[in-house]
């Protein structure tokens, strides 16, 4: 059975390591992997190694992303709040009823929502990059864990998906804009 790769990570070959020698790579999310130095690499060279996935590595990674999304004091939440404060004037000041179609909002409101979704996605991708991951690698982990009966991994995976879906949901966006509008009028 082939072990799926988690991602490619660029590392420096440690001193004293040559072609074929094994060395340990520690990821930004805490996983440790033993890899072989490629035949054409020497100590000090930057190489890209493919790291295998494991249930514990997947769970640790998802735990780190989950903690980032759940941190109300994170720079992500601060940037989201700043966006809402800077843009609430562009969004129609009216509550939305459950039966109301999205199309009843102005084109500008829909444009601000698209910009908001792009911001959320960019902030998540930035965090993933800080962990040494591409968005595609992260999606692979979420999909892989979704099919595994690993309770903590499934918990993190479900939390992450619900959080991303709720942050980008139009109604949640409108509520955040309304909160920004109300806090702006209190100043």
Residue pairs with C-beta under 8 A, 6 or more apart in sequence:
3 52
3 53
3 54
4 52
4 53
4 140
4 144
5 50
5 51
5 52
5 53
6 31
6 50
6 51
6 52
6 53
6 57
6 58
6 61
6 137
6 140
6 141
7 50
7 51
7 132
7 133
7 134
7 137
8 48
8 49
8 50
8 51
9 25
9 27
9 48
9 49
9 51
9 132
10 46
10 47
10 48
11 25
11 35
11 46
11 47
11 48
11 49
12 44
12 45
12 46
12 47
13 23
13 37
13 41
13 42
13 43
13 44
13 45
13 46
13 47
14 23
14 43
15 43
15 44
16 43
17 23
17 37
17 43
18 37
18 42
18 43
19 37
19 38
19 39
19 40
19 41
19 42
20 36
20 37
20 39
21 36
21 37
22 34
22 35
22 36
22 37
23 34
23 35
23 37
24 32
24 33
24 34
24 35
25 32
25 33
25 34
25 35
25 49
25 51
26 32
26 33
27 33
27 51
27 57
27 131
27 132
28 130
28 131
28 132
29 57
29 60
29 61
29 64
29 131
29 132
30 60
30 64
31 51
31 54
31 56
31 57
31 60
31 61
33 49
33 51
33 52
35 49
35 51
37 47
38 47
41 47
51 57
53 141
53 144
55 148
55 150
55 153
58 141
58 144
58 145
58 148
58 150
58 153
59 145
59 150
59 152
59 153
59 156
61 131
61 133
61 138
61 141
62 141
62 142
62 145
62 153
62 156
62 157
62 160
63 152
63 156
64 131
65 124
65 127
65 128
65 131
65 138
65 156
65 160
66 156
66 159
66 160
66 163
68 74
68 76
68 127
69 76
69 124
69 159
69 160
69 163
69 164
70 159
70 163
71 77
75 123
76 123
76 124
76 127
79 119
79 123
80 116
80 119
80 120
80 123
80 167
80 176
81 176
81 180
83 115
83 116
83 119
84 116
84 176
84 177
84 179
84 180
85 180
85 183
85 184
87 112
87 115
87 116
87 177
87 180
88 177
88 178
88 180
88 181
88 184
90 108
90 109
90 111
90 112
91 108
91 109
91 112
91 174
91 177
91 181
92 105
92 106
92 109
93 181
95 178
96 105
96 171
96 174
102 110
102 170
112 177
113 170
113 173
116 168
116 173
117 168
120 164
120 167
120 168
121 168
124 135
124 164
125 135
128 134
128 135
128 137
128 138
142 157
142 160
142 161
145 153
145 154
145 156
145 157
146 154
146 157
148 154
166 172
